[in-house]
């Protein structure tokens, strides 16, 4: 999408783009069939001249086409208007709130800005969440999440090879925006305030992510990707279904991202899950592998493929510290680097993978 | 259930795992396809086997002996994953999987011919023994003997012999495929637990256990070689798990830690006030010159309640140690660093708790600079295959035996193994029993007491349970080397005991 916008800008090609903000759908319309309706409302645009469609993060949909003066947009907006007409007054939303229209190349900078991943701002006037969840709330969230469609909360960040002169994609890291889910399901609560309850809740996220990323689902990945998973989730029926549906072309390219505390919560299960994941061709990555964690966990014994290392200022100042803790530098995925100079820094210091923002 | 399994000490490993082979519960569902269970499953296997044996050409049978895995395996996920792998092969090779009620799985299928062997790769039944051996490498005492593959054309007699000697269904447990901790929790149950923990009398929930040093003394009775080194206070799992929701919540490591953190503040406050008043919770232990060990979360250590306890301990000269689970220690390294510095400031030694065989070989706990590391005994430490044994020995050498305490020493095997590795410090049911036997031998009120009663009463701070003892002054005592008088009472006279 970014490439297309930049090319249009460079060539001075006239295009029109619409962005459907699925994440702005009011709660009563944030159900899967509503999302399908909203997409269907924009269907007429997909038939337009040279139309190209893009799935963006947070469940957003973008369509770019050539004929700036056609009637396609008017038809689509009328269809969307119809969908929104039945909303109760307190949830009233204008089509303009859900759809942004950009004329290229004049407004390409604005559109590019929309494409940058950033945490959603708190709605105006919404108080910062302050309450700490208790176990009963966590249980209610588990029930609420059991069948929820989390596609609008899905985020992905690219992991890049930086060994060549220009970074190339290695895989996409797919995750859900927990805070946004909390803001939607239990506004006012700091969802990560109790780390152990939050950790428990991530199992529910895992189940939904496994369903969401299963082959055959609308948002299923087409290239190499990584999922944050708990050990218990790798051993769950949901993972077996995910595994059974994984296309042969993707087998061997999927990475499972684990946390050290989860590994050590039940190390026997970790060992079994690791052996199972290996049997089925998955790669394993240790998340949040700070030097303190790397000093405790024996990477060789754990037989992990990658470790995700946050590039703190002290590590950037003294990369040797990290090299000493790693069996091989090529297993590190360095995160949190400067978007402009990070790749060069990683390459210069012998690291081959970085995670973008 | 043994006493150790009745305890939870704010540590995940203290919660009894799914009992072996599996607890009674819901049976295997039909989700796995051609799956049959129990008596009818056995009959179906027998029928299918007979049919296969009538035309054995190109047919295979394979048994996966999940029942031979080391306890607590086979756990539900072992069965689930093994079933999925065998089902995969069954589907590709026109076969069926038959689970036995003891969790063993039998696969009957066609042998791969030259063509489909190339196509199907790792799902080939011929590759299963190797793949399953690798998968269960850490859980099987003898991975090579985990599976047997028969080519029915040539090995019909051997397969018939296996079928004939399969254990009868009677007396073996049912298998389950759902984990108690894997489903969604009950909001009402957890709310009730919250209330229970907020309102319970903490002393009624407290258990205690004495850790000992085994002094050299070949030929001397064990009771003469026990020197107590500290007493650990924990929350009693048994006191809380009558309710099903609560038992399920505590079976989940993350919920357990959440509730442990909630209890920390109350326990720290209780101990501080007890210490100031010279109360019954702290005085007996401290008078014996023993440190009290507390299991705390990182949140608990950085709380004001901990700072107040440390201050009171300094003022009264009371000695404490703090035990932190390994998973908690790696969950938040900066917080762990800070908590450790607070422990150093308070003069409380750090004990790293919750190491087990699997984590011992996966970690370098010394990097966390603990004063002591607790390794939980399991038979696997002694009877693992040679490569695993070598890894265990290397890990012990790295840590040094002097820094290790062998916890959950439930039987003599634990002591034998520990001593063979140079470990001298122990804690667990076996030592509790030896100590209780020593007390009963010298107690004037023990005529009607069983060993179990004496162990239970000594292992709790619940006043009602301890009150059943006719000579409660002896309960916290470790008898040693005949240095006690038979009618020794409570109070100051205890100084004569070797404690």
Interface residues (C-beta under 8 A of the other chain):
Chain A: X134 X135 X136 X137 X138 X139 X140 X142 X143 X146 X194 X195 X196 X197 X199 X200 X203 X204 X232 X235 X236 X237 X240 X243 X244 X260 X261 X263 X264 X265 X266 X267 X268 X269 X270 X271 X272 X273 X275 X276 X278 X279 X290 X292 X293 X295 X296 X297 X298 X301 X302
Chain B: X12 X31 X73 X75 X77 X78 X80 X81 X84 X85 X88 X122 X131 X134 X135 X136 X137 X138 X139 X177 X179 X181 X182 X184 X185 X186 X187 X188 X189 X190 X191 X193 X194 X249 X252 X253 X254 X255 X257 X258 X259 X261 X326 X327 X328 X329 X330 X331 X332 X333 X334 X336 X337 X356 X357 X358 X359 X361 X362 X363 X364 X365 X367 X368 X391
